[in-house]
């Protein structure tokens, strides 16, 4: 795998974690499983858990422990007001990047046909 692909995926991890948790509260392992199911992301537990902890520390997420009948307590995460604001800023930035790349691709393709 190319190093830049790995770095790109790492760079969007925080964005996709916030986006998914903005849709519904979930515990860490469930979040990892949902992210793994998304083609192209290939995000692992070792990437997600440090991001979750960092987002809790900066106030973007809150966590709560819930007893589990099948093992240790589960820590559920949800997005705070601060996290929703951060997600909005991140999505605006992401959309701007996508547009710039699309514009570049369109102008390059148009230049090839001129």
Biopython code that builds the backbone (N, CA, C, O; Angstrom):
import numpy as np
from Bio.PDB.StructureBuilder import StructureBuilder

atoms = [
    (1, "UNK", "N", (0.844, -1.180, 0.000)),
    (1, "UNK", "CA", (0.000, 0.000, 0.000)),
    (1, "UNK", "C", (0.885, 1.237, 0.000)),
    (1, "UNK", "O", (1.921, 1.280, 0.663)),
    (2, "UNK", "N", (0.477, 2.197, -0.722)),
    (2, "UNK", "CA", (1.210, 3.456, -0.800)),
    (2, "UNK", "C", (1.093, 4.206, 0.534)),
    (2, "UNK", "O", (0.036, 4.219, 1.164)),
    (3, "UNK", "N", (2.189, 4.820, 0.941)),
    (3, "UNK", "CA", (2.212, 5.554, 2.208)),
    (3, "UNK", "C", (1.200, 6.692, 2.215)),
    (3, "UNK", "O", (0.607, 6.974, 3.257)),
    (4, "UNK", "N", (0.989, 7.354, 1.080)),
    (4, "UNK", "CA", (0.067, 8.487, 1.058)),
    (4, "UNK", "C", (-1.368, 8.045, 1.292)),
    (4, "UNK", "O", (-2.160, 8.794, 1.864)),
    (5, "UNK", "N", (-1.717, 6.825, 0.850)),
    (5, "UNK", "CA", (-3.072, 6.304, 1.077)),
    (5, "UNK", "C", (-3.279, 6.081, 2.571)),
    (5, "UNK", "O", (-4.325, 6.431, 3.118)),
    (6, "UNK", "N", (-2.290, 5.503, 3.219)),
    (6, "UNK", "CA", (-2.353, 5.281, 4.668)),
    (6, "UNK", "C", (-2.512, 6.609, 5.393)),
    (6, "UNK", "O", (-3.338, 6.721, 6.298)),
    (7, "UNK", "N", (-1.741, 7.608, 5.014)),
    (7, "UNK", "CA", (-1.825, 8.917, 5.659)),
    (7, "UNK", "C", (-3.176, 9.578, 5.411)),
    (7, "UNK", "O", (-3.722, 10.221, 6.308)),
    (8, "UNK", "N", (-3.718, 9.430, 4.215)),
    (8, "UNK", "CA", (-5.033, 9.990, 3.907)),
    (8, "UNK", "C", (-6.099, 9.363, 4.793)),
    (8, "UNK", "O", (-6.942, 10.062, 5.355)),
    (9, "UNK", "N", (-6.056, 8.038, 4.913)),
    (9, "UNK", "CA", (-7.033, 7.344, 5.758)),
    (9, "UNK", "C", (-6.906, 7.773, 7.214)),
    (9, "UNK", "O", (-7.914, 7.992, 7.886)),
    (10, "UNK", "N", (-5.685, 7.893, 7.700)),
    (10, "UNK", "CA", (-5.480, 8.351, 9.081)),
    (10, "UNK", "C", (-6.023, 9.759, 9.252)),
    (10, "UNK", "O", (-6.599, 10.088, 10.289)),
    (11, "UNK", "N", (-5.842, 10.581, 8.243)),
    (11, "UNK", "CA", (-6.284, 11.963, 8.310)),
    (11, "UNK", "C", (-7.791, 12.130, 8.380)),
    (11, "UNK", "O", (-8.275, 13.104, 8.957)),
    (12, "UNK", "N", (-8.538, 11.204, 7.807)),
    (12, "UNK", "CA", (-10.002, 11.327, 7.817)),
    (12, "UNK", "C", (-10.652, 10.541, 8.954)),
    (12, "UNK", "O", (-11.873, 10.575, 9.107)),
    (13, "UNK", "N", (-9.863, 9.843, 9.743)),
    (13, "UNK", "CA", (-10.421, 9.018, 10.814)),
    (13, "UNK", "C", (-11.261, 9.843, 11.782)),
    (13, "UNK", "O", (-12.376, 9.449, 12.124)),
    (14, "UNK", "N", (-10.741, 10.976, 12.222)),
    (14, "UNK", "CA", (-11.470, 11.823, 13.165)),
    (14, "UNK", "C", (-12.796, 12.282, 12.561)),
    (14, "UNK", "O", (-13.825, 12.293, 13.235)),
    (15, "UNK", "N", (-12.760, 12.653, 11.305)),
    (15, "UNK", "CA", (-13.970, 13.092, 10.609)),
    (15, "UNK", "C", (-15.016, 11.984, 10.559)),
    (15, "UNK", "O", (-16.179, 12.222, 10.885)),
    (16, "UNK", "N", (-14.622, 10.779, 10.159)),
    (16, "UNK", "CA", (-15.612, 9.709, 10.027)),
    (16, "UNK", "C", (-16.113, 9.235, 11.388)),
    (16, "UNK", "O", (-17.270, 8.831, 11.509)),
    (17, "UNK", "N", (-15.269, 9.278, 12.407)),
    (17, "UNK", "CA", (-15.706, 8.913, 13.757)),
    (17, "UNK", "C", (-16.766, 9.898, 14.231)),
    (17, "UNK", "O", (-17.822, 9.485, 14.711)),
    (18, "UNK", "N", (-16.498, 11.190, 14.104)),
    (18, "UNK", "CA", (-17.489, 12.189, 14.510)),
    (18, "UNK", "C", (-18.766, 12.069, 13.695)),
    (18, "UNK", "O", (-19.866, 12.175, 14.238)),
    (19, "UNK", "N", (-18.626, 11.849, 12.403)),
    (19, "UNK", "CA", (-19.811, 11.761, 11.530)),
    (19, "UNK", "C", (-20.690, 10.573, 11.921)),
    (19, "UNK", "O", (-21.914, 10.691, 11.976)),
    (20, "UNK", "N", (-20.063, 9.434, 12.189)),
    (20, "UNK", "CA", (-20.828, 8.248, 12.535)),
    (20, "UNK", "C", (-21.490, 8.404, 13.914)),
    (20, "UNK", "O", (-22.648, 8.025, 14.096)),
    (21, "UNK", "N", (-20.757, 8.957, 14.871)),
    (21, "UNK", "CA", (-21.312, 9.126, 16.215)),
    (21, "UNK", "C", (-22.345, 10.244, 16.276)),
    (21, "UNK", "O", (-23.164, 10.273, 17.194)),
    (22, "UNK", "N", (-22.322, 11.160, 15.321)),
    (22, "UNK", "CA", (-23.359, 12.191, 15.251)),
    (22, "UNK", "C", (-24.695, 11.571, 14.842)),
    (22, "UNK", "O", (-25.757, 12.109, 15.153)),
    (23, "UNK", "N", (-24.635, 10.440, 14.145)),
    (23, "UNK", "CA", (-25.850, 9.749, 13.716)),
    (23, "UNK", "C", (-26.458, 8.931, 14.849)),
    (23, "UNK", "O", (-27.679, 8.854, 14.986)),
    (24, "UNK", "N", (-25.591, 8.316, 15.665)),
    (24, "UNK", "CA", (-26.091, 7.538, 16.795)),
    (24, "UNK", "C", (-24.978, 7.238, 17.790)),
    (24, "UNK", "O", (-23.820, 7.054, 17.418)),
    (25, "UNK", "N", (-25.350, 7.195, 19.044)),
    (25, "UNK", "CA", (-24.417, 6.819, 20.104)),
    (25, "UNK", "C", (-24.065, 5.341, 19.935)),
    (25, "UNK", "O", (-24.931, 4.527, 19.615)),
    (26, "UNK", "N", (-22.809, 4.999, 20.148)),
    (26, "UNK", "CA", (-22.438, 3.587, 20.113)),
    (26, "UNK", "C", (-21.162, 3.352, 20.912)),
    (26, "UNK", "O", (-20.407, 4.279, 21.204)),
    (27, "UNK", "N", (-20.945, 2.092, 21.254)),
    (27, "UNK", "CA", (-19.737, 1.744, 21.998)),
    (27, "UNK", "C", (-18.600, 1.493, 21.019)),
    (27, "UNK", "O", (-18.821, 1.238, 19.836)),
    (28, "UNK", "N", (-17.388, 1.570, 21.534)),
    (28, "UNK", "CA", (-16.194, 1.549, 20.709)),
    (28, "UNK", "C", (-16.106, 0.398, 19.728)),
    (28, "UNK", "O", (-15.859, 0.611, 18.541)),
    (29, "UNK", "N", (-16.305, -0.821, 20.210)),
    (29, "UNK", "CA", (-16.159, -1.982, 19.330)),
    (29, "UNK", "C", (-17.191, -1.951, 18.201)),
    (29, "UNK", "O", (-16.875, -2.293, 17.061)),
    (30, "UNK", "N", (-18.403, -1.547, 18.512)),
    (30, "UNK", "CA", (-19.455, -1.443, 17.489)),
    (30, "UNK", "C", (-19.074, -0.394, 16.438)),
    (30, "UNK", "O", (-19.279, -0.599, 15.242)),
    (31, "UNK", "N", (-18.526, 0.715, 16.895)),
    (31, "UNK", "CA", (-18.071, 1.753, 15.982)),
    (31, "UNK", "C", (-16.996, 1.216, 15.045)),
    (31, "UNK", "O", (-17.045, 1.451, 13.837)),
    (32, "UNK", "N", (-16.035, 0.502, 15.597)),
    (32, "UNK", "CA", (-14.966, -0.074, 14.778)),
    (32, "UNK", "C", (-15.545, -1.016, 13.732)),
    (32, "UNK", "O", (-15.137, -0.983, 12.571)),
    (33, "UNK", "N", (-16.489, -1.853, 14.135)),
    (33, "UNK", "CA", (-17.100, -2.790, 13.192)),
    (33, "UNK", "C", (-17.842, -2.056, 12.080)),
    (33, "UNK", "O", (-17.766, -2.452, 10.917)),
    (34, "UNK", "N", (-18.552, -0.999, 12.426)),
    (34, "UNK", "CA", (-19.279, -0.217, 11.408)),
    (34, "UNK", "C", (-18.306, 0.460, 10.447)),
    (34, "UNK", "O", (-18.556, 0.522, 9.243)),
    (35, "UNK", "N", (-17.203, 0.963, 10.980)),
    (35, "UNK", "CA", (-16.204, 1.615, 10.128)),
    (35, "UNK", "C", (-15.505, 0.604, 9.225)),
    (35, "UNK", "O", (-15.219, 0.899, 8.065)),
    (36, "UNK", "N", (-15.232, -0.580, 9.752)),
    (36, "UNK", "CA", (-14.591, -1.624, 8.952)),
    (36, "UNK", "C", (-15.472, -2.048, 7.783)),
    (36, "UNK", "O", (-14.967, -2.489, 6.750)),
    (37, "UNK", "N", (-16.775, -1.917, 7.942)),
    (37, "UNK", "CA", (-17.715, -2.328, 6.895)),
    (37, "UNK", "C", (-17.756, -1.332, 5.732)),
    (37, "UNK", "O", (-18.322, -1.634, 4.682)),
    (38, "UNK", "N", (-17.170, -0.168, 5.909)),
    (38, "UNK", "CA", (-17.168, 0.840, 4.848)),
    (38, "UNK", "C", (-15.984, 0.588, 3.920)),
    (38, "UNK", "O", (-14.828, 0.678, 4.334)),
    (39, "UNK", "N", (-16.278, 0.277, 2.679)),
    (39, "UNK", "CA", (-15.228, -0.003, 1.702)),
    (39, "UNK", "C", (-14.302, 1.197, 1.533)),
    (39, "UNK", "O", (-14.748, 2.340, 1.428)),
    (40, "UNK", "N", (-13.022, 0.914, 1.508)),
    (40, "UNK", "CA", (-12.044, 1.947, 1.242)),
    (40, "UNK", "C", (-11.403, 2.574, 2.457)),
    (40, "UNK", "O", (-10.286, 3.085, 2.367)),
    (41, "UNK", "N", (-12.089, 2.550, 3.607)),
    (41, "UNK", "CA", (-11.521, 3.196, 4.784)),
    (41, "UNK", "C", (-10.455, 2.338, 5.468)),
    (41, "UNK", "O", (-9.390, 2.837, 5.832)),
    (42, "UNK", "N", (-10.744, 1.062, 5.639)),
    (42, "UNK", "CA", (-9.815, 0.122, 6.268)),
    (42, "UNK", "C", (-9.257, 0.662, 7.584)),
    (42, "UNK", "O", (-8.046, 0.656, 7.802)),
    (43, "UNK", "N", (-10.141, 1.123, 8.446)),
    (43, "UNK", "CA", (-9.763, 1.678, 9.744)),
    (43, "UNK", "C", (-9.765, 0.556, 10.779)),
    (43, "UNK", "O", (-10.674, -0.273, 10.812)),
    (44, "UNK", "N", (-8.736, 0.542, 11.619)),
    (44, "UNK", "CA", (-8.583, -0.520, 12.609)),
    (44, "UNK", "C", (-8.806, 0.007, 14.031)),
    (44, "UNK", "O", (-8.854, 1.214, 14.273)),
    (45, "UNK", "N", (-8.938, -0.942, 14.958)),
    (45, "UNK", "CA", (-9.105, -0.590, 16.370)),
    (45, "UNK", "C", (-7.952, 0.271, 16.861)),
    (45, "UNK", "O", (-8.158, 1.230, 17.606)),
    (46, "UNK", "N", (-6.745, -0.070, 16.445)),
    (46, "UNK", "CA", (-5.570, 0.664, 16.926)),
    (46, "UNK", "C", (-5.558, 2.113, 16.450)),
    (46, "UNK", "O", (-4.836, 2.943, 17.002)),
    (47, "UNK", "N", (-6.342, 2.414, 15.443)),
    (47, "UNK", "CA", (-6.476, 3.789, 14.966)),
    (47, "UNK", "C", (-7.646, 4.483, 15.650)),
    (47, "UNK", "O", (-7.546, 5.660, 15.994)),
    (48, "UNK", "N", (-8.755, 3.771, 15.852)),
    (48, "UNK", "CA", (-9.990, 4.383, 16.358)),
    (48, "UNK", "C", (-9.909, 4.736, 17.842)),
    (48, "UNK", "O", (-10.296, 5.839, 18.225)),
    (49, "UNK", "N", (-9.423, 3.842, 18.672)),
    (49, "UNK", "CA", (-9.460, 4.091, 20.121)),
    (49, "UNK", "C", (-8.651, 5.320, 20.549)),
    (49, "UNK", "O", (-9.127, 6.081, 21.392)),
    (50, "UNK", "N", (-7.459, 5.544, 20.008)),
    (50, "UNK", "CA", (-6.763, 6.790, 20.366)),
    (50, "UNK", "C", (-7.536, 8.044, 19.920)),
    (50, "UNK", "O", (-7.521, 9.063, 20.611)),
    (51, "UNK", "N", (-8.208, 7.962, 18.768)),
    (51, "UNK", "CA", (-9.013, 9.089, 18.290)),
    (51, "UNK", "C", (-10.186, 9.323, 19.236)),
    (51, "UNK", "O", (-10.481, 10.467, 19.581)),
    (52, "UNK", "N", (-10.856, 8.260, 19.657)),
    (52, "UNK", "CA", (-11.962, 8.400, 20.604)),
    (52, "UNK", "C", (-11.488, 9.083, 21.883)),
    (52, "UNK", "O", (-12.126, 10.019, 22.364)),
    (53, "UNK", "N", (-10.372, 8.618, 22.430)),
    (53, "UNK", "CA", (-9.849, 9.202, 23.668)),
    (53, "UNK", "C", (-9.494, 10.676, 23.485)),
    (53, "UNK", "O", (-9.773, 11.497, 24.358)),
    (54, "UNK", "N", (-8.882, 11.009, 22.358)),
    (54, "UNK", "CA", (-8.510, 12.395, 22.081)),
    (54, "UNK", "C", (-9.755, 13.273, 21.953)),
    (54, "UNK", "O", (-9.769, 14.402, 22.445)),
    (55, "UNK", "N", (-10.797, 12.766, 21.299)),
    (55, "UNK", "CA", (-12.026, 13.541, 21.123)),
    (55, "UNK", "C", (-12.777, 13.722, 22.444)),
    (55, "UNK", "O", (-13.433, 14.744, 22.647)),
    (56, "UNK", "N", (-12.686, 12.746, 23.332)),
    (56, "UNK", "CA", (-13.279, 12.902, 24.670)),
    (56, "UNK", "C", (-12.502, 13.968, 25.438)),
    (56, "UNK", "O", (-13.093, 14.846, 26.067)),
    (57, "UNK", "N", (-11.188, 13.886, 25.382)),
    (57, "UNK", "CA", (-10.343, 14.846, 26.106)),
    (57, "UNK", "C", (-10.575, 16.280, 25.645)),
    (57, "UNK", "O", (-10.536, 17.202, 26.460)),
    (58, "UNK", "N", (-10.815, 16.480, 24.355)),
    (58, "UNK", "CA", (-10.996, 17.862, 23.886)),
    (58, "UNK", "C", (-12.457, 18.319, 23.932)),
    (58, "UNK", "O", (-12.771, 19.437, 23.523)),
    (59, "UNK", "N", (-13.349, 17.456, 24.429)),
    (59, "UNK", "CA", (-14.742, 17.854, 24.618)),
    (59, "UNK", "C", (-15.643, 17.641, 23.420)),
    (59, "UNK", "O", (-16.806, 18.044, 23.451)),
    (60, "UNK", "N", (-15.140, 17.020, 22.366)),
    (60, "UNK", "CA", (-15.969, 16.772, 21.177)),
    (60, "UNK", "C", (-16.895, 15.571, 21.361)),
    (60, "UNK", "O", (-17.954, 15.488, 20.738)),
    (61, "UNK", "N", (-16.484, 14.649, 22.219)),
    (61, "UNK", "CA", (-17.289, 13.462, 22.545)),
    (61, "UNK", "C", (-17.452, 13.362, 24.043)),
    (61, "UNK", "O", (-16.647, 13.878, 24.818)),
    (62, "UNK", "N", (-18.513, 12.685, 24.427)),
    (62, "UNK", "CA", (-18.645, 12.287, 25.827)),
    (62, "UNK", "C", (-18.812, 10.779, 25.863)),
    (62, "UNK", "O", (-19.392, 10.183, 24.956)),
    (63, "UNK", "N", (-18.306, 10.181, 26.902)),
    (63, "UNK", "CA", (-18.412, 8.736, 27.045)),
    (63, "UNK", "C", (-19.157, 8.387, 28.321)),
    (63, "UNK", "O", (-19.100, 9.110, 29.316)),
    (64, "UNK", "N", (-19.850, 7.271, 28.270)),
    (64, "UNK", "CA", (-20.527, 6.772, 29.464)),
    (64, "UNK", "C", (-20.418, 5.263, 29.474)),
    (64, "UNK", "O", (-20.491, 4.619, 28.428)),
    (65, "UNK", "N", (-20.243, 4.701, 30.660)),
    (65, "UNK", "CA", (-20.134, 3.251, 30.772)),
    (65, "UNK", "C", (-21.487, 2.638, 31.069)),
    (65, "UNK", "O", (-22.264, 3.158, 31.870)),
    (66, "UNK", "N", (-21.755, 1.522, 30.407)),
    (66, "UNK", "CA", (-23.006, 0.795, 30.589)),
    (66, "UNK", "C", (-22.650, -0.653, 30.885)),
    (66, "UNK", "O", (-21.830, -1.254, 30.191)),
    (67, "UNK", "N", (-23.263, -1.203, 31.908)),
    (67, "UNK", "CA", (-23.022, -2.600, 32.244)),
    (67, "UNK", "C", (-23.410, -3.502, 31.088)),
    (67, "UNK", "O", (-24.362, -3.233, 30.355)),
    (68, "UNK", "N", (-22.658, -4.569, 30.945)),
    (68, "UNK", "CA", (-22.946, -5.541, 29.905)),
    (68, "UNK", "C", (-23.188, -6.890, 30.556)),
    (68, "UNK", "O", (-22.463, -7.276, 31.473)),
    (69, "UNK", "N", (-24.187, -7.604, 30.098)),
    (69, "UNK", "CA", (-24.479, -8.925, 30.664)),
    (69, "UNK", "C", (-23.502, -9.974, 30.140)),
    (69, "UNK", "O", (-23.448, -11.088, 30.662)),
    (70, "UNK", "N", (-22.737, -9.626, 29.118)),
    (70, "UNK", "CA", (-21.840, -10.607, 28.499)),
    (70, "UNK", "C", (-20.363, -10.337, 28.741)),
    (70, "UNK", "O", (-19.516, -11.008, 28.150)),
    (71, "UNK", "N", (-20.035, -9.386, 29.583)),
    (71, "UNK", "CA", (-18.627, -9.111, 29.831)),
    (71, "UNK", "C", (-18.432, -7.800, 30.551)),
    (71, "UNK", "O", (-19.306, -7.356, 31.296)),
    (72, "UNK", "N", (-17.287, -7.175, 30.331)),
    (72, "UNK", "CA", (-17.007, -5.903, 31.014)),
    (72, "UNK", "C", (-17.949, -4.801, 30.532)),
    (72, "UNK", "O", (-18.581, -4.932, 29.484)),
    (73, "UNK", "N", (-18.039, -3.715, 31.302)),
    (73, "UNK", "CA", (-18.902, -2.606, 30.877)),
    (73, "UNK", "C", (-18.475, -2.074, 29.506)),
    (73, "UNK", "O", (-17.300, -2.114, 29.140)),
    (74, "UNK", "N", (-19.449, -1.583, 28.776)),
    (74, "UNK", "CA", (-19.171, -0.981, 27.468)),
    (74, "UNK", "C", (-19.168, 0.530, 27.620)),
    (74, "UNK", "O", (-19.978, 1.101, 28.351)),
    (75, "UNK", "N", (-18.248, 1.161, 26.921)),
    (75, "UNK", "CA", (-18.190, 2.618, 26.948)),
    (75, "UNK", "C", (-18.849, 3.146, 25.685)),
    (75, "UNK", "O", (-18.352, 2.943, 24.577)),
    (76, "UNK", "N", (-19.965, 3.823, 25.866)),
    (76, "UNK", "CA", (-20.709, 4.407, 24.757)),
    (76, "UNK", "C", (-20.253, 5.847, 24.545)),
    (76, "UNK", "O", (-19.990, 6.580, 25.498)),
    (77, "UNK", "N", (-20.167, 6.231, 23.280)),
    (77, "UNK", "CA", (-19.716, 7.571, 22.922)),
    (77, "UNK", "C", (-20.808, 8.305, 22.169)),
    (77, "UNK", "O", (-21.532, 7.719, 21.365)),
    (78, "UNK", "N", (-20.916, 9.600, 22.444)),
    (78, "UNK", "CA", (-21.843, 10.456, 21.705)),
    (78, "UNK", "C", (-21.181, 11.809, 21.481)),
    (78, "UNK", "O", (-20.260, 12.198, 22.201)),
    (79, "UNK", "N", (-21.666, 12.508, 20.477)),
    (79, "UNK", "CA", (-21.093, 13.793, 20.089)),
    (79, "UNK", "C", (-21.706, 14.898, 20.951)),
    (79, "UNK", "O", (-22.919, 14.940, 21.156)),
    (80, "UNK", "N", (-20.859, 15.782, 21.446)),
    (80, "UNK", "CA", (-21.299, 16.932, 22.232)),
    (80, "UNK", "C", (-21.623, 18.094, 21.288)),
    (80, "UNK", "O", (-21.433, 17.993, 20.076)),
    (81, "UNK", "N", (-22.102, 19.171, 21.846)),
    (81, "UNK", "CA", (-22.354, 20.382, 21.058)),
    (81, "UNK", "C", (-21.055, 20.866, 20.418)),
    (81, "UNK", "O", (-21.037, 21.253, 19.249)),
    (82, "UNK", "N", (-19.984, 20.841, 21.180)),
    (82, "UNK", "CA", (-18.672, 21.216, 20.650)),
    (82, "UNK", "C", (-18.282, 20.297, 19.496)),
    (82, "UNK", "O", (-17.749, 20.752, 18.484)),
    (83, "UNK", "N", (-18.551, 19.003, 19.653)),
    (83, "UNK", "CA", (-18.232, 18.030, 18.610)),
    (83, "UNK", "C", (-19.045, 18.256, 17.345)),
    (83, "UNK", "O", (-18.532, 18.091, 16.238)),
    (84, "UNK", "N", (-20.302, 18.630, 17.500)),
    (84, "UNK", "CA", (-21.140, 18.905, 16.321)),
    (84, "UNK", "C", (-20.630, 20.141, 15.570)),
    (84, "UNK", "O", (-20.633, 20.179, 14.340)),
    (85, "UNK", "N", (-20.198, 21.137, 16.323)),
    (85, "UNK", "CA", (-19.632, 22.323, 15.689)),
    (85, "UNK", "C", (-18.344, 21.958, 14.957)),
    (85, "UNK", "O", (-18.123, 22.377, 13.821)),
    (86, "UNK", "N", (-17.511, 21.184, 15.610)),
    (86, "UNK", "CA", (-16.253, 20.741, 14.990)),
    (86, "UNK", "C", (-16.526, 19.916, 13.734)),
    (86, "UNK", "O", (-15.857, 20.090, 12.715)),
    (87, "UNK", "N", (-17.512, 19.017, 13.807)),
    (87, "UNK", "CA", (-17.876, 18.203, 12.653)),
    (87, "UNK", "C", (-18.335, 19.082, 11.499)),
    (87, "UNK", "O", (-17.966, 18.836, 10.351)),
    (88, "UNK", "N", (-19.133, 20.098, 11.788)),
    (88, "UNK", "CA", (-19.578, 21.018, 10.742)),
    (88, "UNK", "C", (-18.409, 21.704, 10.057)),
    (88, "UNK", "O", (-18.387, 21.843, 8.834)),
    (89, "UNK", "N", (-17.436, 22.133, 10.856)),
    (89, "UNK", "CA", (-16.247, 22.776, 10.289)),
    (89, "UNK", "C", (-15.438, 21.784, 9.462)),
    (89, "UNK", "O", (-14.938, 22.125, 8.391)),
    (90, "UNK", "N", (-15.313, 20.571, 9.954)),
    (90, "UNK", "CA", (-14.554, 19.547, 9.238)),
    (90, "UNK", "C", (-15.234, 19.184, 7.922)),
    (90, "UNK", "O", (-14.567, 19.011, 6.902)),
    (91, "UNK", "N", (-16.561, 19.068, 7.946)),
    (91, "UNK", "CA", (-17.291, 18.717, 6.727)),
    (91, "UNK", "C", (-17.175, 19.839, 5.685)),
    (91, "UNK", "O", (-17.044, 19.568, 4.492)),
    (92, "UNK", "N", (-17.223, 21.087, 6.136)),
    (92, "UNK", "CA", (-17.075, 22.204, 5.214)),
    (92, "UNK", "C", (-15.685, 22.169, 4.569)),
    (92, "UNK", "O", (-15.544, 22.385, 3.365)),
    (93, "UNK", "N", (-14.681, 21.898, 5.371)),
    (93, "UNK", "CA", (-13.321, 21.796, 4.849)),
    (93, "UNK", "C", (-13.206, 20.633, 3.868)),
    (93, "UNK", "O", (-12.618, 20.774, 2.796)),
    (94, "UNK", "N", (-13.769, 19.487, 4.239)),
    (94, "UNK", "CA", (-13.725, 18.300, 3.378)),
    (94, "UNK", "C", (-14.410, 18.580, 2.039)),
    (94, "UNK", "O", (-13.881, 18.243, 0.979)),
    (95, "UNK", "N", (-15.580, 19.193, 2.098)),
    (95, "UNK", "CA", (-16.306, 19.498, 0.862)),
    (95, "UNK", "C", (-15.522, 20.474, -0.012)),
    (95, "UNK", "O", (-15.533, 20.364, -1.238)),
    (96, "UNK", "N", (-14.841, 21.428, 0.625)),
    (96, "UNK", "CA", (-14.004, 22.360, -0.121)),
    (96, "UNK", "C", (-12.843, 21.646, -0.804)),
    (96, "UNK", "O", (-12.516, 21.934, -1.955)),
    (97, "UNK", "N", (-12.221, 20.708, -0.081)),
    (97, "UNK", "CA", (-11.129, 19.933, -0.668)),
    (97, "UNK", "C", (-11.612, 19.089, -1.842)),
    (97, "UNK", "O", (-10.966, 19.034, -2.888)),
    (98, "UNK", "N", (-12.750, 18.438, -1.658)),
    (98, "UNK", "CA", (-13.305, 17.608, -2.740)),
    (98, "UNK", "C", (-13.619, 18.451, -3.964)),
    (98, "UNK", "O", (-13.350, 18.037, -5.092)),
    (99, "UNK", "N", (-14.191, 19.639, -3.746)),
    (99, "UNK", "CA", (-14.513, 20.522, -4.864)),
    (99, "UNK", "C", (-13.242, 20.968, -5.578)),
    (99, "UNK", "O", (-13.191, 20.982, -6.807)),
    (100, "UNK", "N", (-12.224, 21.328, -4.817)),
    (100, "UNK", "CA", (-10.967, 21.777, -5.427)),
    (100, "UNK", "C", (-10.343, 20.663, -6.267)),
    (100, "UNK", "O", (-9.842, 20.911, -7.364)),
    (101, "UNK", "N", (-10.378, 19.441, -5.748)),
    (101, "UNK", "CA", (-9.821, 18.309, -6.492)),
    (101, "UNK", "C", (-10.647, 18.026, -7.734)),
    (101, "UNK", "O", (-10.098, 17.761, -8.804)),
    (102, "UNK", "N", (-11.979, 18.082, -7.593)),
    (102, "UNK", "CA", (-12.849, 17.888, -8.764)),
    (102, "UNK", "C", (-12.601, 18.969, -9.813)),
    (102, "UNK", "O", (-12.525, 18.675, -11.006)),
    (103, "UNK", "N", (-12.476, 20.227, -9.364)),
    (103, "UNK", "CA", (-12.214, 21.331, -10.300)),
    (103, "UNK", "C", (-10.881, 21.121, -11.010)),
    (103, "UNK", "O", (-10.767, 21.347, -12.215)),
    (104, "UNK", "N", (-9.887, 20.693, -10.265)),
    (104, "UNK", "CA", (-8.578, 20.439, -10.851)),
    (104, "UNK", "C", (-8.655, 19.328, -11.896)),
    (104, "UNK", "O", (-8.081, 19.429, -12.980)),
    (105, "UNK", "N", (-9.373, 18.278, -11.544)),
    (105, "UNK", "CA", (-9.530, 17.157, -12.475)),
    (105, "UNK", "C", (-10.281, 17.603, -13.723)),
    (105, "UNK", "O", (-9.904, 17.245, -14.839)),
    (106, "UNK", "N", (-11.342, 18.384, -13.537)),
    (106, "UNK", "CA", (-12.126, 18.880, -14.677)),
    (106, "UNK", "C", (-11.273, 19.775, -15.574)),
    (106, "UNK", "O", (-11.328, 19.660, -16.798)),
    (107, "UNK", "N", (-10.483, 20.670, -14.967)),
    (107, "UNK", "CA", (-9.678, 21.585, -15.773)),
    (107, "UNK", "C", (-8.540, 20.836, -16.463)),
    (107, "UNK", "O", (-8.158, 21.191, -17.578)),
    (108, "UNK", "N", (-8.007, 19.830, -15.830)),
    (108, "UNK", "CA", (-6.958, 19.020, -16.446)),
    (108, "UNK", "C", (-7.533, 18.245, -17.634)),
    (108, "UNK", "O", (-6.923, 18.182, -18.702)),
    (109, "UNK", "N", (-8.710, 17.660, -17.433)),
    (109, "UNK", "CA", (-9.348, 16.908, -18.523)),
    (109, "UNK", "C", (-9.707, 17.830, -19.681)),
    (109, "UNK", "O", (-9.558, 17.452, -20.843)),
    (110, "UNK", "N", (-10.180, 19.038, -19.375)),
    (110, "UNK", "CA", (-10.534, 19.988, -20.432)),
    (110, "UNK", "C", (-9.290, 20.425, -21.200)),
    (110, "UNK", "O", (-9.336, 20.621, -22.414)),
    (111, "UNK", "N", (-8.170, 20.575, -20.475)),
    (111, "UNK", "CA", (-6.920, 20.965, -21.098)),
    (111, "UNK", "C", (-6.377, 19.885, -22.011)),
    (111, "UNK", "O", (-5.718, 20.187, -23.006)),
    (112, "UNK", "N", (-6.642, 18.642, -21.689)),
    (112, "UNK", "CA", (-6.181, 17.527, -22.514)),
    (112, "UNK", "C", (-6.913, 17.460, -23.838)),
    (112, "UNK", "O", (-6.376, 16.973, -24.833)),
    (113, "UNK", "N", (-8.159, 17.959, -23.845)),
    (113, "UNK", "CA", (-8.969, 17.893, -25.052)),
    (113, "UNK", "C", (-8.851, 19.146, -25.911)),
    (113, "UNK", "O", (-9.387, 19.197, -27.018)),
    (114, "UNK", "N", (-8.152, 20.150, -25.405)),
    (114, "UNK", "CA", (-8.058, 21.417, -26.157)),
    (114, "UNK", "C", (-7.006, 21.331, -27.242)),
    (114, "UNK", "O", (-6.791, 22.300, -27.970)),
]
sb = StructureBuilder()
sb.init_structure("model")
sb.init_model(0)
sb.init_chain("A")
sb.init_seg("    ")
for serial, (resi, resn, name, xyz) in enumerate(atoms, 1):
    if name == "N":
        sb.init_residue(resn, " ", resi, " ")
    sb.init_atom(name, np.array(xyz, "f"), 0.0, 1.0, " ", f" {name:<3s}", serial, name[0])
structure = sb.get_structure()
